[in-house]
Amino acid sequence: MFRAIRRYTRLYAHFLSFSFSKSFEFRLNFWFRIIMDVIYAGMLVSFYQIIYGEAQMLGGLTKTEALTFVGACLVLDGIQMTFVHDNLDTLAEKVKRGDIDYYLVRPVSPLFFLSLKELSPNSLINLCFAFGIFGYYLSELPYSISFFQLLWFAILIANGCVLYYLTRLLFILPIFWLGLVGGIDTLFYNLYYVVDRPDKVFKGAVRLVFSTLLPFCVMVSFPVRVLFEGSDPLIIAHIFGVTLVLAILVRFLWALCLRSYSSASS
Amino acid sequence: MAALAYVLLASIQVIMGAGVLALMMGIPSDVKASLLSVALGLLVCVFSGYLYKIMQALLELLAFWVEAIWGLQVALYFLMNFLSGALIPLSLFPEQMQAVLAWTPFPYLIAFPTNVILGKVAAVEFFRGVTLMVCWGIALTFAASLIWKKGIREYSSVGI
């Protein structure tokens, strides 16, 4: 067990070193991606500033709470953009071209290799920026947050990143059967806007779907509720339950995908 | 040609989507859409589609000089979504910002065509909007053609 962890850690260190050299080769794109994330952050903050110009509360959140929520969304976005985005965005193309062979013959988990090989150092800078926004609005809250609430929040946001990863995979894996996932990809990115909204703005069946089958609300909005309202065991059980079910489903689908995969050389 | 095909396909999707939503949720009582407003709105959508594509093309032409422009493309997409009224109605924006935005191409991508379809645009406003769209279309096409010519002159391919 420990040997495997050490082996994977060493491999990931190589991924890091390779990604840093690669990103400095494309210097302009390095800055473009920072601009992109700054615009995204500015857009989200402005969105809520404008909304709260017209309303006092939205989805049960005050303006400062909503902007703290935005900070949390940016943290999730920063983490996924840094660690998995570039890998998952090219996964469909690799399947289509039959390039998965290269990963299947390696003596490590192909999913680990495919999901974490590329790291985006420029997004790491934006992640620091996101933590700054989150910390600033957290300090502006009119009440104090206990250490345990903050700890639970950190754990649940980390879980939110895992949920993002699993949900993203759920939208990519059909490539193994369909050959093209352009439309499903667009659907994912359009649905991703749900992450940036407090879960209580959704009602009825829509809310149920975004809290279970497509758990976009569970990624950030639920952890933020734990941060503001305290660690409700029901919410925490719901978050971990959804993650576990999705992890089992994705694992099962991945195994099915590999079985139906025909390589470029076969 | 590909841009026009994209606009046509997207328009069909939008019409189908709007039809399904109208069937599911009904048409709100304050909507004053008429056959004329819908026809004019669809015409404006074609112009909007062209503006959308030419703005993207302008960025993509930077590929003659820059290795990767994905970050800029996504940044433009965010800007277009936010400043066009796709995420939040422009009428909620501060008045000064609305006044500045009215001179940019962004509101003519979503907010203007939507208001035309809903019959919320007076004749004078409609002609002003369409004139601005045409002017932006010409200016951006001219800029794109200049960049294209300059880019082609500097382009060196591998293997030739």
Boltz contact constraints between the chains, C-beta under 6 A:
constraints:
  - contact:
      token1: [A, 26]
      token2: [B, 67]
      max_distance: 6.0
  - contact:
      token1: [A, 26]
      token2: [B, 68]
      max_distance: 6.0
  - contact:
      token1: [A, 28]
      token2: [B, 66]
      max_distance: 6.0
  - contact:
      token1: [A, 29]
      token2: [B, 68]
      max_distance: 6.0
  - contact:
      token1: [A, 29]
      token2: [B, 71]
      max_distance: 6.0
  - contact:
      token1: [A, 32]
      token2: [B, 71]
      max_distance: 6.0
  - contact:
      token1: [A, 32]
      token2: [B, 72]
      max_distance: 6.0
  - contact:
      token1: [A, 33]
      token2: [B, 71]
      max_distance: 6.0
  - contact:
      token1: [A, 35]
      token2: [B, 75]
      max_distance: 6.0
  - contact:
      token1: [A, 36]
      token2: [B, 71]
      max_distance: 6.0
  - contact:
      token1: [A, 36]
      token2: [B, 74]
      max_distance: 6.0
  - contact:
      token1: [A, 36]
      token2: [B, 75]
      max_distance: 6.0
  - contact:
      token1: [A, 39]
      token2: [B, 75]
      max_distance: 6.0
  - contact:
      token1: [A, 39]
      token2: [B, 78]
      max_distance: 6.0
  - contact:
      token1: [A, 40]
      token2: [B, 78]
      max_distance: 6.0
  - contact:
      token1: [A, 43]
      token2: [B, 78]
      max_distance: 6.0
  - contact:
      token1: [A, 43]
      token2: [B, 82]
      max_distance: 6.0
  - contact:
      token1: [A, 47]
      token2: [B, 88]
      max_distance: 6.0
  - contact:
      token1: [A, 50]
      token2: [B, 88]
      max_distance: 6.0
  - contact:
      token1: [A, 50]
      token2: [B, 92]
      max_distance: 6.0
  - contact:
      token1: [A, 54]
      token2: [B, 92]
      max_distance: 6.0
